[in-house]
Amino acid sequence: MRPNRFYNVIRIGPVEVGTFNNGRGQTRHTAACTAPGCGFSTEHRDRSAAELSARTHRCTA
């Protein structure tokens, strides 16, 4: 199985939003916080939903 390849990556504060194709051939969008010890990440069908979760994320780390 090949690794996920993220494209169209942007950064909103400490959160990175990227797009990838999963193993089923579907396009998915993810938002993940890069702060040490945070652990926030979400996966969405819509790019706008991933960006919204990145904008509203309040880092607890």
VMD Tcl script that builds the backbone (N, CA, C; Angstrom):
set m [mol new atoms 183]
animate dup $m
set s [atomselect $m all]
$s set {name element resname resid chain x y z} {
  {N N MET 1 A 0.850 -1.195 0.000}
  {CA C MET 1 A 0.000 0.000 0.000}
  {C C MET 1 A 0.886 1.247 0.000}
  {N N ARG 2 A 0.609 2.146 -0.897}
  {CA C ARG 2 A 1.424 3.353 -0.995}
  {C C ARG 2 A 1.014 4.366 0.071}
  {N N PRO 3 A 1.933 5.214 0.491}
  {CA C PRO 3 A 1.594 6.209 1.516}
  {C C PRO 3 A 0.678 7.297 0.956}
  {N N ASN 4 A -0.023 7.960 1.863}
  {CA C ASN 4 A -0.866 9.084 1.450}
  {C C ASN 4 A 0.013 10.201 0.912}
  {N N ARG 5 A -0.430 10.804 -0.166}
  {CA C ARG 5 A 0.286 11.943 -0.733}
  {C C ARG 5 A -0.636 13.141 -0.657}
  {N N PHE 6 A -0.247 14.092 0.152}
  {CA C PHE 6 A -1.055 15.289 0.349}
  {C C PHE 6 A -0.701 16.328 -0.697}
  {N N TYR 7 A -1.715 17.006 -1.197}
  {CA C TYR 7 A -1.503 18.112 -2.120}
  {C C TYR 7 A -2.448 19.236 -1.745}
  {N N ASN 8 A -2.236 20.384 -2.325}
  {CA C ASN 8 A -3.038 21.565 -2.026}
  {C C ASN 8 A -3.028 21.841 -0.522}
  {N N VAL 9 A -1.829 21.857 0.062}
  {CA C VAL 9 A -1.672 22.030 1.508}
  {C C VAL 9 A -1.562 23.513 1.833}
  {N N ILE 10 A -2.358 23.947 2.829}
  {CA C ILE 10 A -2.263 25.315 3.324}
  {C C ILE 10 A -2.135 25.261 4.840}
  {N N ARG 11 A -1.680 26.347 5.401}
  {CA C ARG 11 A -1.510 26.438 6.846}
  {C C ARG 11 A -2.383 27.560 7.380}
  {N N ILE 12 A -3.187 27.243 8.407}
  {CA C ILE 12 A -4.032 28.234 9.078}
  {C C ILE 12 A -3.647 28.203 10.549}
  {N N GLY 13 A -2.831 29.161 10.961}
  {CA C GLY 13 A -2.303 29.126 12.325}
  {C C GLY 13 A -1.424 27.887 12.473}
  {N N PRO 14 A -1.610 27.114 13.550}
  {CA C PRO 14 A -0.809 25.892 13.722}
  {C C PRO 14 A -1.378 24.688 12.976}
  {N N VAL 15 A -2.506 24.867 12.283}
  {CA C VAL 15 A -3.199 23.748 11.636}
  {C C VAL 15 A -2.889 23.731 10.140}
  {N N GLU 16 A -2.554 22.536 9.641}
  {CA C GLU 16 A -2.340 22.356 8.211}
  {C C GLU 16 A -3.539 21.632 7.616}
  {N N VAL 17 A -3.999 22.124 6.463}
  {CA C VAL 17 A -5.129 21.521 5.749}
  {C C VAL 17 A -4.587 20.978 4.435}
  {N N GLY 18 A -4.889 19.702 4.155}
  {CA C GLY 18 A -4.399 19.084 2.926}
  {C C GLY 18 A -5.437 18.166 2.320}
  {N N THR 19 A -5.261 17.867 1.040}
  {CA C THR 19 A -6.157 16.999 0.293}
  {C C THR 19 A -5.392 15.742 -0.099}
  {N N PHE 20 A -6.064 14.586 -0.043}
  {CA C PHE 20 A -5.448 13.334 -0.434}
  {C C PHE 20 A -6.501 12.392 -1.004}
  {N N ASN 21 A -6.057 11.366 -1.695}
  {CA C ASN 21 A -6.939 10.311 -2.209}
  {C C ASN 21 A -6.765 9.089 -1.322}
  {N N ASN 22 A -7.873 8.579 -0.774}
  {CA C ASN 22 A -7.773 7.403 0.087}
  {C C ASN 22 A -7.697 6.128 -0.754}
  {N N GLY 23 A -7.613 4.985 -0.110}
  {CA C GLY 23 A -7.454 3.718 -0.802}
  {C C GLY 23 A -8.642 3.326 -1.654}
  {N N ARG 24 A -9.790 3.947 -1.444}
  {CA C ARG 24 A -10.987 3.633 -2.224}
  {C C ARG 24 A -11.163 4.553 -3.427}
  {N N GLY 25 A -10.182 5.412 -3.678}
  {CA C GLY 25 A -10.254 6.319 -4.812}
  {C C GLY 25 A -11.059 7.574 -4.553}
  {N N GLN 26 A -11.395 7.826 -3.306}
  {CA C GLN 26 A -12.163 9.018 -2.947}
  {C C GLN 26 A -11.208 10.146 -2.564}
  {N N THR 27 A -11.614 11.366 -2.859}
  {CA C THR 27 A -10.843 12.529 -2.454}
  {C C THR 27 A -11.307 12.948 -1.071}
  {N N ARG 28 A -10.359 13.082 -0.152}
  {CA C ARG 28 A -10.652 13.481 1.219}
  {C C ARG 28 A -9.799 14.686 1.583}
  {N N HIS 29 A -10.245 15.387 2.601}
  {CA C HIS 29 A -9.550 16.583 3.073}
  {C C HIS 29 A -9.331 16.433 4.566}
  {N N THR 30 A -8.162 16.815 5.026}
  {CA C THR 30 A -7.841 16.661 6.431}
  {C C THR 30 A -7.285 17.956 7.002}
  {N N ALA 31 A -7.518 18.139 8.301}
  {CA C ALA 31 A -6.945 19.260 9.042}
  {C C ALA 31 A -6.238 18.659 10.245}
  {N N ALA 32 A -4.976 19.026 10.463}
  {CA C ALA 32 A -4.206 18.474 11.568}
  {C C ALA 32 A -3.368 19.572 12.204}
  {N N CYS 33 A -3.400 19.618 13.534}
  {CA C CYS 33 A -2.622 20.615 14.267}
  {C C CYS 33 A -1.178 20.132 14.384}
  {N N THR 34 A -0.238 21.019 14.147}
  {CA C THR 34 A 1.178 20.660 14.177}
  {C C THR 34 A 1.836 21.026 15.495}
  {N N ALA 35 A 1.077 21.542 16.461}
  {CA C ALA 35 A 1.648 21.891 17.759}
  {C C ALA 35 A 2.014 20.615 18.523}
  {N N PRO 36 A 3.155 20.590 19.201}
  {CA C PRO 36 A 3.551 19.396 19.938}
  {C C PRO 36 A 2.545 19.060 21.040}
  {N N GLY 37 A 2.116 17.819 21.075}
  {CA C GLY 37 A 1.218 17.356 22.123}
  {C C GLY 37 A -0.244 17.689 21.935}
  {N N CYS 38 A -0.635 18.277 20.824}
  {CA C CYS 38 A -2.032 18.652 20.625}
  {C C CYS 38 A -2.869 17.455 20.214}
  {N N GLY 39 A -2.527 16.809 19.114}
  {CA C GLY 39 A -3.241 15.618 18.676}
  {C C GLY 39 A -4.535 15.867 17.924}
  {N N PHE 40 A -4.842 17.113 17.549}
  {CA C PHE 40 A -6.073 17.424 16.817}
  {C C PHE 40 A -5.919 17.048 15.349}
  {N N SER 41 A -6.868 16.258 14.835}
  {CA C SER 41 A -6.924 15.985 13.403}
  {C C SER 41 A -8.340 15.567 13.048}
  {N N THR 42 A -8.775 15.982 11.868}
  {CA C THR 42 A -10.106 15.635 11.376}
  {C C THR 42 A -10.019 15.297 9.895}
  {N N GLU 43 A -10.983 14.507 9.425}
  {CA C GLU 43 A -11.060 14.153 8.016}
  {C C GLU 43 A -12.460 14.485 7.521}
  {N N HIS 44 A -12.538 15.123 6.351}
  {CA C HIS 44 A -13.814 15.600 5.820}
  {C C HIS 44 A -13.948 15.266 4.345}
  {N N ARG 45 A -15.204 15.251 3.873}
  {CA C ARG 45 A -15.464 15.080 2.434}
  {C C ARG 45 A -15.314 16.391 1.696}
  {N N ASP 46 A -15.541 17.529 2.379}
  {CA C ASP 46 A -15.498 18.854 1.747}
  {C C ASP 46 A -14.275 19.630 2.216}
  {N N ARG 47 A -13.646 20.309 1.285}
  {CA C ARG 47 A -12.492 21.146 1.622}
  {C C ARG 47 A -12.907 22.287 2.553}
  {N N SER 48 A -14.081 22.862 2.308}
  {CA C SER 48 A -14.539 23.980 3.127}
  {C C SER 48 A -14.749 23.555 4.582}
  {N N ALA 49 A -15.211 22.327 4.803}
  {CA C ALA 49 A -15.398 21.835 6.170}
  {C C ALA 49 A -14.059 21.662 6.875}
  {N N ALA 50 A -13.056 21.182 6.165}
  {CA C ALA 50 A -11.727 21.028 6.753}
  {C C ALA 50 A -11.132 22.393 7.100}
  {N N GLU 51 A -11.314 23.377 6.224}
  {CA C GLU 51 A -10.799 24.711 6.503}
  {C C GLU 51 A -11.543 25.359 7.658}
  {N N LEU 52 A -12.853 25.125 7.761}
  {CA C LEU 52 A -13.616 25.664 8.871}
  {C C LEU 52 A -13.155 25.067 10.197}
  {N N SER 53 A -12.914 23.772 10.230}
  {CA C SER 53 A -12.440 23.167 11.474}
  {C C SER 53 A -11.047 23.678 11.829}
  {N N ALA 54 A -10.236 23.978 10.836}
  {CA C ALA 54 A -8.911 24.542 11.110}
  {C C ALA 54 A -9.024 25.962 11.668}
  {N N ARG 55 A -9.944 26.737 11.136}
  {CA C ARG 55 A -10.107 28.122 11.598}
  {C C ARG 55 A -10.687 28.188 13.007}
  {N N THR 56 A -11.547 27.237 13.368}
  {CA C THR 56 A -12.194 27.286 14.681}
  {C C THR 56 A -11.453 26.476 15.734}
  {N N HIS 57 A -10.365 25.782 15.381}
  {CA C HIS 57 A -9.612 24.987 16.340}
  {C C HIS 57 A -8.920 25.886 17.363}
  {N N ARG 58 A -9.097 25.538 18.621}
  {CA C ARG 58 A -8.394 26.233 19.703}
  {C C ARG 58 A -7.444 25.238 20.340}
  {N N CYS 59 A -6.178 25.449 20.136}
  {CA C CYS 59 A -5.168 24.504 20.571}
  {C C CYS 59 A -5.075 24.467 22.104}
  {N N THR 60 A -5.091 23.259 22.653}
  {CA C THR 60 A -4.999 23.104 24.106}
  {C C THR 60 A -3.577 22.824 24.563}
  {N N ALA 61 A -2.669 22.625 23.635}
  {CA C ALA 61 A -1.275 22.306 24.006}
  {C C ALA 61 A -0.489 23.560 24.331}
}
mol reanalyze $m
mol bondsrecalc $m
mol representation Tube
mol addrep $m
